């Protein structure tokens, strides 16, 4: 489901050069069109997390699947850059409640000792979407045009809706396919973890949303999004302008960094679960991405091959950190406000997804190259990594076995 969501969110990156020519957009306008998605994305984050917690994540996501599919198709029928800007904003609104709802769904199914890995396996959809969509989108662009690409890929969530309704259950106790003994054992373990979490001192709803842990995670996620989205939306253009490559070749080159990312996501989250440590695993992943991105900027002056290798190594940082990052959230935030808090983190944090493409586009317009923009993204990664050490660790993480 989220692989399709990420394809519909980011496939415009492959089409930006063609759309810019057709709609006569400068790099700043192109960055705004790519990034306005995240202003719409903000609106349903907190409500989506709340309804997923207190109503049904499955049903909410089913409604959003329908809405974002229609908006994604609509992007292919626009005739001006302002129309495309509007449809991208509405696409962001429609997708806005999906991420926090899915994280709540995972927390309803996986105990704490498995949660970073569960998050990481789910979030493999992010690099997987690029690996799948980049060569396919490049092929469609080379054979037809960007309108065909947006419409064809925008229809995927409408087709997937039937699979979602048939296969997903909100909780283990609703899963008829799960053997009763396994279902009862899992529910008992999860109930024990919820009871442990509920021993935390209750706080007023709004105060719980704006506690320091949440605010630190908002700033971190903002910085991660500036770098990750700026990288994702502008890398195809940077690769194409560096070597005047065709759409299909650029699509293939785009897959390499994200194959590496997928492998590192699983390994980092596995080690985080085994060690029970979250902060260091977040900081190491994002901090190394910042270093590699700055090295790519430096080496681009004398070796494009070496710069590309460093770009491949830098791509995964913010995604590799996601498993332990969200595990830390589910382990340290009050259960009653968890969905809304994660919605606030993703909503405000994802505004970096607007400013990242915009800033890179602006710096490219001013300088005529991507050195300044990619350097800015590297700095954002390093600052975000340093903030990881302000996160608190779970007081209950090492006491769960004593409850059984």
N, C-alpha and C positions, 0 to 999 in steps of 0.2 A: 504493500500500500504506500509506504513512505518513499520507496524507490521511485514510484510513479510521481509522487508529490514533488520530489526533488528534481526529477527530469523536467516537469512542467514549470518549476521555479527557475531553473538555471539554463534551459536549452537556448534561451535568448542570447547567451554568451557566444554561442557558435554563429548566431545570425546577426550579431551587432554590426559587423562591417557591411553586410548587404542592406540591412535596415537603415543604417546611417546614410548610405548612398541614396536609397529610395526616398527617404524622408528628409534628406538634406540636414542631418543632425551633426553638430560639432561634438567633440569628445565629452564636453561637460553635459550636454543634453542627453547623450547616449548613456552616460553614467547615471543621470537622474532617472531615465526610463528603466534601466536595469535595477536600480536600487529602491524605487518608490514602492515596490512590492512590500518592503519591510515597514513602511508607515501603515499600510493596511493590515499587515501581519500583527501589529501591536493590538488592534482593537479587541480581538476575541481571545487573547492569551489568558487573562485572569478569569473571565466568564467561562471559557472553555475548560480550564482546570477545575473550576468550581463545579460545573455540571458533570464533568467526568467523575469527580469524587462523590457527589451526592445524587447523581441520576444514573447515567450509563455512558461509559466511554464508547462502547460499540455503536450505540444508536447515534450519538453525536457525530462520530467520525463518518458514519454512513450518510448522514445529511450533508456533511461537508464534502465528501467525495463527489456527490452530485453537483454541488454548487461550484466547486473549483474546476470540475471538468468543463462546465458551461463557460466559465470565465476564460479558461485556457484556450478553448476553441475560439472564443470571441477575439482573442489577441490576433489570430490569424486573419480576421476580417477587417482590421482597422485600416484606415486610409491616410491618417496623419500621425505625427509623433505624439500629439496631444491625446488623440484617441487611444493610442497604444499605452501612453502614460496612465490614462484612466483605467483601462482594462487590467494593467499590471497591478494597480492599486487594489482593484476589486478582487483580483486573484489572491493577493495577500490577505485580504479580509477573509475570504473563503477558506484559506489554508491555516488561518491563525490559531484555531483551536485544536488542530490535529496533534501537534508536538506534545503539549502538556497532557492531553488526553491519553496519548500512547504511553507516556512515562507512568501515568497513574495505572493504566492497564497492566504494564509490566510489574509495577510494585504490588499489584493484586495477585500476581502469579508466582513471583520469584522471591525466596527468602534472602536476607541480607548477604549471606555468604556467597550467593550466586549472582547478586544484582549487578555488579559492575560488568560481569561477563554477559549477562542478559542484555544490559543496555548496549554493550559493544556489538553483540551479534545483531541487534536491531539496527544500530546506527551504521552497520556495514552498508546499509542502503545508500548512504551518502557517497562513498567512493564507488560503490557498485553502480549507482545511477550514472556517474561520469564515465565509467568503463564501458557500460552498455550503450549509453546515449551518444557519446561523442563521435564514435565512428559511424553509428547509424544516422545521426543528425548530419554529419559531414557528407554521407552518401546521398541523403535526401536533398541537401542543398546543392550538391554537384549535379544531381539528376533533374531536380525540379526547382524549388525556390523556398524561401523562408516561410511563406504562407502555408504551403503544403506541410512543412515540418511542424509548425505550431499547431495546425488543425489535427494532423494525424496523431501526434503525441498527446494533444489535449483530449482526445477521445478515450484514452486508456483508462482514466478513473471511472468513466461510465461503464466500461466493460468489467472492471474489477469489482464494482459494487456488489454484484451477485455472489462472487467468491467470498467477499468480506462478510456478508450477512449469513452465509452458510457455514463458514469455518470458525468464526471468532466467538468466544464467550467472555463475559466480563470477569468472572471469577471461577475458580476450580469447582465450587459447589454447583455451578450451572453447566458443567461440561459432562454431557452424557457419555462421551467417548472415553473418559478417564475411569479406570477401575475404582470401585468404591473404596477399597482399602488405601490405595494411593491418594485418592481425593481426601479422605478423612485425615490421613497423616499430614498432608500438605496444609490443609486448613488448620489443623492443630498448631503446626509450626508457625504459620503466618499469624494466627490469633495470638500466640505467645509474644511474637515480635510487636504486634500492635499494642498489646497490653503494656509491654515494656516502654514503648514510645509514649503512651498516654500517661506515664508517671512523670513526664516532664511537666514543670510548673505551667499551668494554662495561662495564656495571655490574651488580652483583647485582640479581636480579629485584625484590625488595622495595624496595631502595634506589632503583631506577629509578622505581618507582611513586610514591615519596614525595619525589622531588627538588623543589626550590623551584619550578621551572616548573609542575609538576603542581599543587602546593598553591596557588599563586597563581590558577591557572585554576579550581580547585575553589571558592575564595572568590568569584571573579568570577561564576562560573556560579550559585552560591547566591544572590548579590545580584540577578543578572538574573532568576532564577526567582521570587524573592519578588515583584518588581515585575510581571513578565509574567503570572504565574499569578493573583496577587491582582487584577490589572486584568481579566483574561479572565473569571474566575469571578464577580466582583462587578459588572462594568459593566452587564450586563442588569438586575440588581436596582436599581442606582443610577439607570439611565435610567427604569425603570418607576416607581420611587418619586418621581422628580423631577416627572414629568408625568402619572402614572397612565396610562401607555400600555399598549395591548394587546400580547399575545405576538407577533403578526405584525409590528407596527410596531417593536417593540424588536429583533426579528430583522433587519429591514431596516436599522435604524440601526446595528446591530452590524457590518454588512458594510463600511460606508464606511471606518472606520479601517484595515481589513485589505486593502482594495483599494490604498490608499496604501502600505501596508507592502510588498505584493508588488512594486510598481514600484521602491521604494527598495532592496529587497533585491538585485534584479538590478543596478541602477546602482552601488551601493556595492561589490559583489563584483567587477563588471567593472573598476572603477577600481582596486581593490586588486590584481587580477591584472596590470593594465597597469603600475602603478607598482611592483609588488613589495613594497608596504608593507602591514603587517597591523595593528600596534598603533594607529596613528592612526585607521584606519578603524573599529576596534572602539570606541575612546574617543569619537569624534565621534558615532557613532550612538547609543550608550547615554547619553552625557552630554546630548545634545540632548533625548532622551526625558525625562530627569530635569527639565530646565528647563521643558519644555512641561507636564509633569504638575504641577509646582508652580504654574505660571501658571494651569492649569485650576482648581486649588484656590482660588487668589486671586480669579479672575474669577467663580467660582461664586456669590460673595456678591452680585453685582450684574448678571450677565448669563449666563444658562444657555446661550444660543446661543454666545457667545464661549468659555465653558468647554468646550462640546462640540467646538468647532473645535480647541482646544488638546489635548483628549483624543484626537482623530483624529490629530494630529501626533505625540503621544507614543506611540501604540500600537506603532509599528514598531520603536522603538529596539533592544530586545534581539534581535529577529528579524533586523533589518538587519545586526546585528553578527555573526550566526552564521557566514556564509560565511568571512570572514577569520579569525574566532576559531578555527574548526576547521581551516582551512588552516594556521594557525600551529602547531597541535598536531601535524599530520601532518608538518610540516617540521622540527620541533625536537626531537621525542621519538624515542627508539630504536625501530626497526622491530619488534623482537622483543617489546617490551612495549607497543607502541602501542595495540593493541586493549584490553588490560587497563587502561592508563592512561586512555584515553578513557572506558572504563566507570566508572572511579573518579571522574573529573570529572563525568560526567553523573549517576552514582548519588548521590554526596554533594551535588553542586551542586543536584540536583533536589529535595532536601529543602526548599529554599526554596519549592518548589511546595506543600508542606504548610503551612509557616509563613505564607506570604503570605496565602492565603484565611483562615487562622485569625486572624491579627493584624488583618486588615481587619474581619473579622466581630466580633472582640472590641471594637475601637475603635468600630465602628458601634453595638454594643449599649450601650457606655458613654455615647456622646455623642448617639446618635440620628441621626447623619448620617455621610457618607463623607469628610468633610474631613480628619480625622486619618489615616485609613487610606490615602487616596490621597497625602497629603503624605509619609507614611512610605515609600511605594513610590518617590516621586520622589527622596528622599534615598538610598535603596538604589541607584538607577540612577547617581547622581552619584558615590558612593563606588566602585562597580564600574568606572565609566569611568576614574577616576583610577588604579586598579590596573592598567589595561591597559598603562601605560608601564613596568611592571616586567617585562613579558614580553620574552624575548630574541628576536632575529630569526634567521632561518636563515642559517648560515654558508655553505651550499651554494647558496643561491637564485640567485646571480649567476654561478655557475661551471658551471652545467649545460650551457650551449651549448658550452663548451670541451671537454666530454667527447665530443661527437659528431664 
